[in-house]
Amino acid sequence: MLSSLLLLLAQATAVPTPPLTVAPTPTPPAAAWPARDAQFTIHNFRFRSGETMEALRINYTTLGKPHRNAQGEIDNAVMVLHGTGGTGRQFLSPQFADELYGPGQPLDITRYWIILPDGIGHGKSSKPSDGRHMRFPHYDYDDMVEAQYQLLRDGLGIRRMRLIMGTSMGCMHSLVWGETHPDFVRALMPLACEPVEIAGLNRMWRQLTIDGIEADPAWAGGEYRTPPTQGLRTAASLLFVAGAAPLYFQAQYPRRATAEAFARERVAASIAGTDANDLIYQIDASRTYAPWSQLEAITAPTTWVNSADDFINPRNLDLPTRAVARMKDARFRLIPESAETRGHGTHTAARFWKRDLADLLQRTQ
């Protein structure tokens, strides 16, 4: 929901700006991207909690085609990981796809095989709303990364990834990937996260979001017959504030009436179709994330980008700078705040960091 809400914000208020690079030929609109959906089933998947699922379904979207080297191994696979509440298909939005996938662009789909999975509990992958509700296994980020690994290795036959990049939750997944499977990927690009346990204000607003849903009598312990609308509205309001961009919104909505109308519209739109149990699980999956102690294990070349107007990952935390100093080959950049950046959602507005991506691919050829 967080990522989907941020996409709604960006799509509804986008202000065209010149691209950082010009593609040799016109880029088609996102709707024209030849994306294909498929599903992979993992049998008898065991979660870190000890719970198991006889059949865990992982949905994924692909663009482009796999290329095999002289040894017959796929060498052009790129995986992009979404944020909390998102899906792989969010990366077909114009602000992302039209900046990256076209001819001559950093992830040109005539050169790369793009894999966009739905994480456990998200999109068309197995999730609480399939029927188990709050009896669904209590997955965490390690479980989500393990399922991604099994999809790539066993489902798609990949032995080494060209690149893994991710936004928000996907940013944190990228760091988990670097620690748990350091030899499986040639390059990492985390976008919009911190390298420490989710605590402080970050955990506070997440827990208040969960509490807001569970305090709604209509939630009924997860066995609700009608959506707990008040609880979802409370959650959506907190997520709206967490993902907001102060300078941008001030420039776009300088009058009280239009500001109020926009906020109410976006919150209402984000509630539509959101399952309360899915959202609780999605937010709580971050509870065990804590990569700080193992950062030295990340040996893949890494380019890490945060934005200065990100409420969720405050610019005055020096944690990323301290983290990259402990990693073998890592660089960090903080995108300056402006009336054009999108707060936390800057991670999906590729024009702000596409040069960083191009540089990373160049230095890891």
C-alpha positions, -999 to +999 in steps of 0.1 A: +000+000+000+028+024+008+043+020-027+009+020-044+000+052-025+032+068-036+026+059-072-008+074-070+007+106-056+033+108-084+010+099-112-017+124-102+007+153-098+036+146-122+053+177-136+072+169-168+110+176-166+137+170-192+152+135-190+188+132-179+197+114-211+181+113-245+173+079-260+184+075-297+148+067-307+115+077-291+105+056-261+071+040-263+046+047-235+046+024-205+013+008-217+031-005-248+059-024-229+057-061-239+054-074-203+046-111-196+033-125-164+040-160-150+039-179-118+063-202-100+052-225-072+076-234-044+066-266-027+069-271+011+083-237+017+096-233+053+094-198+068+119-186+095+090-187+120+089-225+115+056-224+096+053-240+063+032-238+031+026-268+009+025-245-022+038-210-021+029-191-053+053-164-066+040-142-094+065-123-116+065-101-147+093-101-173+104-079-202+131-087-227+147-121-232+174-142-215+208-142-231+232-171-227+270-168-227+294-193-242+289-216-212+252-216-217+245-196-186+220-166-185+241-135-181+217-106-186+191-110-158+181-079-138+156-081-109+138-050-096+121-053-062+091-033-051+083-016-019+057-023+009+023-029-007+036-027-042+039-052-071+064-059-098+041-042-123+045-009-106+078-007-125+059-004-158+048+031-148+060+059-171+082+076-144+102+044-142+098+024-174+100+052-199+133+064-184+150+030-183+137+003-207+139+020-241+166+018-268+199+031-255+186+035-219+202+019-189+180-012-188+173-014-225+151-045-229+168-055-261+199-061-239+185-071-205+160-096-192+140-077-166+123-097-138+097-080-116+085-103-089+056-098-065+069-104-030+053-129-007+021-113+006+018-089-024+002-087-058-007-121-073+017-140-050+004-160-021-010-137+006-033-136+036-064-125+016-062-157-004-082-172+025-060-178+055-063-143+068-043-139+100-035-176+099-012-170+070+025-177+078+042-147+094+067-140+067+096-116+070+122-101+047+145-131+049+116-153+037+108-129+009+144-129-003+146-167+000+115-171-022+131-147-048+162-168-047+143-200-054+124-183-082+156-172-099+176-204-093+151-231-096+123-215-115+143-195-141+176-214-141+198-183-133+231-189-117+242-153-114+223-121-117+236-091-137+219-067-113+195-066-084+179-033-075+150-024-053+130+005-039+121+011-002+113-024+011+131-037-021+161-015-011+163-034+022+158-067+003+188-057-019+210-054+013+197-088+025+205-102-009+241-089-007+246-105+027+230-139+022+239-145-015+270-124-021+282-144-051+248-146-069+248-110-082+273-088-100+259-055-089+234-041-064+214-008-064+194-001-032+171+029-034+156+046-003+164+027+028+186+025+059+210-003+069+197-008+105+169-024+124+135-007+118+133+012+151+128+048+163+102+068+144+103+044+115+089+016+136+066+039+155+046+050+125+045+015+111+032+001+144+006+029+147-005+020+112-011-016+123-027-005+155-051+017+136-065-012+116-066-036+146-085-010+167-113-009+142-141-031+156-150-041+120-115-058+117-128-086+140-094-102+145-089-104+107-122-122+101-141-092+089-172-094+067-169-058+055-137-039+052-126-020+084-128+013+066-120+035+095-089+015+103-078+016+067-083+053+066-061+058+096-034+036+081-036+053+047-034+087+064-002+078+082+013+063+050+003+095+031+023+117+055+053+092+056+056+093+018+050+130+012+073+156-004+070+189+015+085+213-011+068+196-040+034+196-023+038+232-012+045+242-048+017+222-063-009+229-036-003+264-021-040+269-012-057+252+017-088+239-002-068+222-030-044+207-005-072+192+016-090+179-015-059+162-029-050+145+004-085+132+009-087+120-027-054+101-025-063+085+008-097+074-005-081+060-037-055+041-018-081+024+004-100+011-025-092-026-030-067-027-001-071-058+022-065-050+058-048-083+067-025-081+037-015-046+048-008-056+084+015-084+072+032-062+046+041-036+072+051-060+099+074-080+076+101-055+084+102-065+121+133-087+119+153-066+094+187-059+108+216-060+083+241-037+102+262-065+118+269-083+085+276-054+061+311-067+054+295-097+037+283-075+009+310-078-017+291-070-049+297-035-063+269-013-049+254+021-057+231+032-030+208+063-034+186+080-009+168+114-012+171+143+012+133+149+015+126+113+025+106+113+058+111+076+062+149+077+058+159+111+072+189+129+055+205+137+089+211+100+097+247+092+087+240+055+086+244+049+048+277+067+048+290+047+077+277+015+061+293+019+027+327+024+044+323-012+057+313-027+023+339-039-002+329-017-032+300+007-024+291+042-032+263+064-016+246+095-030+220+117-014+197+134-039+192+170-028+157+181-019+139+203-044+104+212-055+108+185-081+118+155-059+091+133-045+100+126-009+103+088-003+087+083-038+118+097-055+130+061-056+106+053-084+112+086-103+141+072-123+152+105-139+168+115-105+192+085-104+194+069-138+229+082-143+239+065-111+225+032-126+243+037-159+276+043-141+271+011-119+264-010-150+295+005-167+318-002-138+306-038-135+309-048-171 
